[in-house]
């Protein structure tokens, strides 16, 4: 596949993660064209002088590399597939980079359709959330062939402190689901550990010391009182656990932890830590 000589960047999806990622590209001099269906999401980009597309089709016809950062399977399919959608409108030799945490089968289907149009696709979900994007400290889990991954590596490097090439297309999202299963299970256990520690009279400093110096060491548990788990983050975690369970079923795996955590998040959330501390956002 021929790499375009002039790499024009497009960015679709300007939410909590997508907006700072796109602004970072603008700050790095890469001049993306952006699109979002929400007019309020476009306001900071207009103020920053970023080019704004009127539609997915306009952005697709202009760009040679398009990064997509939407929330779920349905949104990704709406961006990629059908008349006037991204895959139909991009020229042969273009590259699509999917940042969304979605079903692996949707990523593979998108790759198949894209290949028929002469397009490359890379799945590159990330961890670090909006704060990590603003701090340029996210970690990308990337799936794609070596040439396509190398082509997008300088773009990912603008906001990423680490880029993990997990394997071929689909491996990035599979790696992200592994990460999310462990992350969410860890968060629920940390919540209950802190509740237990406080109820039995341990000082917070002691709980931190115990966690950080024992085998229970955990980035989440050790800084638990400073983390703010927004309703939006909890909803995304529930979505991710649903993806884990569905993918597990495809592999004949039950994954009881995913089922338990999904129900815990639905019933109880992660709000027990809200006791007047200074919080960090987390996802």
C-alpha positions in Angstrom: 0.0 0.0 0.0 1.4 3.4 -1.0 1.8 5.9 1.7 0.5 9.4 0.8 3.3 11.9 0.5 1.2 14.6 2.2 -0.2 13.2 5.4 -3.4 15.1 6.2 -4.9 14.3 9.6 -8.5 14.1 10.5 -10.0 13.5 13.9 -13.6 12.3 14.6 -15.0 12.3 18.2 -14.2 15.2 20.5 -15.2 13.9 23.9 -13.3 13.6 27.2 -10.4 11.8 25.6 -10.7 12.8 21.9 -10.7 16.6 22.5 -7.4 16.8 24.2 -5.8 14.3 21.8 -6.9 16.4 18.9 -5.8 19.6 20.5 -2.4 18.1 21.2 -2.0 17.3 17.5 -2.9 21.0 16.7 -0.3 22.1 19.3 2.3 19.9 17.7 1.8 21.6 14.4 0.0 18.6 12.7 -3.1 20.7 11.9 -5.9 18.2 12.0 -9.3 18.7 10.5 -11.9 17.7 13.2 -15.6 16.6 13.3 -18.1 15.9 16.0 -21.9 15.8 15.8 -22.1 18.1 18.9 -21.7 21.8 18.2 -20.6 22.5 21.8 -17.7 20.0 21.4 -16.4 22.1 18.4 -16.3 25.4 20.2 -12.8 25.1 21.6 -11.5 24.0 18.2 -13.0 27.0 16.5 -11.4 29.2 19.1 -8.0 27.6 18.5 -8.3 28.0 14.7 -8.6 24.3 14.0 -10.2 23.3 10.7 -13.7 21.9 11.2 -15.4 19.6 8.8 -19.1 19.9 8.1 -19.5 16.1 7.8 -17.7 12.8 8.0 -17.8 12.7 4.2 -16.0 16.1 3.9 -13.3 15.0 6.4 -12.9 11.6 4.8 -12.4 13.1 1.3 -9.7 15.5 2.6 -7.7 13.4 5.0 -5.2 10.7 4.4 -5.1 9.6 8.0 -8.2 9.7 10.2 -8.3 9.0 14.0 -11.7 8.0 15.4 -12.4 8.3 19.1 -16.1 7.5 19.7 -17.7 5.6 22.6 -19.2 2.3 21.4 -19.8 -0.2 18.6 -22.9 1.6 17.3 -21.1 5.0 17.1 -18.1 3.5 15.4 -20.3 1.7 12.8 -22.2 4.9 12.1 -18.9 6.7 11.4 -17.3 4.0 9.3 -19.9 2.2 7.3 -22.4 3.1 4.6 -23.0 5.9 2.0 -21.2 9.1 2.9 -19.4 7.4 5.7 -15.6 7.4 6.3 -14.6 4.1 4.5 -16.5 5.0 1.4 -15.1 8.6 1.2 -11.4 8.1 2.0 -9.1 7.7 -1.0 -7.1 4.5 -1.5 -3.9 4.4 0.5 -5.5 6.1 3.5 -5.2 5.0 7.1 -7.9 4.8 9.8 -6.9 4.6 13.4 -9.6 3.5 15.8 -9.1 4.7 19.4 -12.5 3.4 20.6 -12.9 0.6 23.0 -15.3 -1.6 21.1 -16.0 -5.2 20.2 -13.0 -7.0 18.5 -15.4 -8.4 15.8 -16.4 -4.8 14.9 -12.8 -3.9 14.4 -12.1 -7.0 12.3 -15.2 -6.3 10.2 -14.1 -2.7 9.7 -10.7 -3.8 8.6 -12.1 -6.2 6.0 -14.3 -3.5 4.5 -11.5 -0.9 4.6 -9.1 -3.3 2.9 -11.6 -3.7 0.0 -11.3 0.0 -0.5 -7.5 0.1 -0.4 -7.4 1.5 3.1 -5.3 0.4 6.1 -6.8 0.2 9.6 -5.1 0.2 13.0 -6.9 -0.3 16.3 -5.3 1.8 19.0 -7.4 2.1 22.1 -5.7 3.8 25.0 -5.6 4.1 28.8 -5.1 7.2 30.8 -8.5 9.0 30.2 -8.9 12.7 29.6 -6.4 13.7 32.2 -3.8 11.4 30.6 -4.5 12.8 27.2 -4.1 16.4 28.5 -0.8 15.4 30.2 0.4 13.5 27.0 0.9 10.4 29.2 -1.6 7.9 27.7 -0.6 4.3 26.8 -1.7 2.9 23.5 -2.5 -0.7 22.8 -2.1 -1.1 19.0 -3.1 -3.7 16.5 -2.1 -3.6 12.9 0.5 -4.6 10.4 4.0 -3.2 10.9 3.9 -0.7 8.1 0.6 0.8 9.2 1.7 1.0 12.8 4.9 2.7 11.9 3.0 5.2 9.8 0.8 6.3 12.7 3.5 6.0 15.4 4.6 9.7 15.1 0.9 10.8 15.5 0.3 8.5 18.5 3.6 9.7 20.0 2.3 13.2 20.4 0.1 12.2 23.4 1.4 8.7 24.2 4.2 7.9 26.7 4.2 4.3 25.5 2.9 2.5 22.4 2.5 -1.2 22.8 2.2 -3.0 19.4 0.2 -6.1 20.5 0.0 -7.8 17.1 -2.2 -7.7 14.0 -5.4 -5.8 13.6 -7.7 -6.6 16.5 -4.9 -7.3 18.9 -5.0 -3.7 20.3 -8.6 -4.0 21.4 -8.1 -7.5 22.8 -5.2 -6.1 24.9 -7.4 -3.2 26.0 -10.1 -5.6 27.2 -7.5 -7.6 29.2 -6.4 -4.3 30.8 -9.9 -3.2 31.6 -10.9 -6.5 33.2 -7.9 -6.3 35.6 -8.4 -2.5 36.1 -12.1 -2.8 37.0 -11.6 -5.8 39.3 -8.8 -4.0 41.0 -11.0 -0.9 41.5 -13.8 -2.8 43.1 -11.4 -4.6 45.5 -9.7 -1.3 46.3 -13.0 0.3 47.1 -13.9 -2.5 49.6 -10.4 -2.5 51.1 -10.6 1.2 51.9 -14.1 0.8 53.3 -12.8 -2.0 55.6 -9.7 -0.1 56.6 -11.5 3.1 57.5 -14.4 1.3 59.3 -12.0 -0.7 61.5 -10.1 2.5 62.5 -7.0 2.5 60.5 -5.6 5.9 59.5 -5.4 6.6 55.7 -1.7 6.9 55.9 -1.5 3.4 57.4 -3.7 1.9 54.7 -1.6 3.5 52.0 1.6 2.2 53.7 0.1 -1.3 53.9 -1.0 -1.4 50.3 2.1 0.2 48.8 4.6 -2.0 50.7 2.8 -5.4 50.6 1.9 -7.8 47.9 -1.4 -5.9 47.4 0.5 -3.0 45.8 -1.7 -1.3 43.3 -1.6 2.1 41.5 -5.3 2.4 42.0 -5.5 1.2 45.6 -2.6 3.3 46.8 -4.0 6.6 45.6 -7.7 5.6 46.1 -8.7 8.7 48.2 -7.5 11.0 45.4 -9.4 9.4 42.6 -12.7 10.8 41.4 -14.8 8.1 39.6 -17.3 10.1 37.6 -20.6 8.6 36.6 -19.4 8.7 33.0 -16.3 6.7 33.8 -18.4 4.1 35.7 -20.7 3.8 32.7 -17.8 3.2 30.4 -16.4 0.6 32.7 -19.8 -1.2 32.7 -19.7 -1.1 28.9 -16.1 -2.5 28.9 -17.1 -5.4 31.2 -20.0 -6.2 28.8 -17.5 -6.3 26.0 -15.2 -8.6 28.0 -18.1 -11.0 28.7 -19.2 -11.1 25.1 -15.6 -11.7 23.9 -15.1 -14.3 26.6 -18.2 -16.1 25.3 -16.7 -16.2 21.8 -13.7 -17.9 23.4 -15.8 -20.3 25.5 -14.7 -18.4 28.7 -17.1 -17.5 31.5 -15.1 -14.7 33.0 -17.0 -14.5 36.4 -14.9 -11.5 37.5 -16.3 -9.5 34.6 -19.9 -10.5 35.5 -19.4 -9.7 39.2 -17.7 -6.3 38.5 -20.3 -5.3 36.0 -23.1 -5.9 38.5 -21.2 -4.2 41.3 -20.7 -1.1 39.1 -24.3 -1.1 38.2 -25.5 -1.5 41.8 -23.0 0.3 43.9 -20.6 2.3 41.6 -17.3 3.4 43.0 -18.6 6.4 45.0 -17.7 5.2 48.5 -14.5 7.2 48.3 -16.2 10.6 48.1 -15.2 12.0 51.5 -13.9 15.5 50.9 -10.5 14.6 49.5 -8.8 16.3 46.5 -9.5 14.0 43.6 -7.8 12.9 40.4 -9.8 11.9 37.4 -9.4 8.3 36.4 -10.5 6.0 33.6 
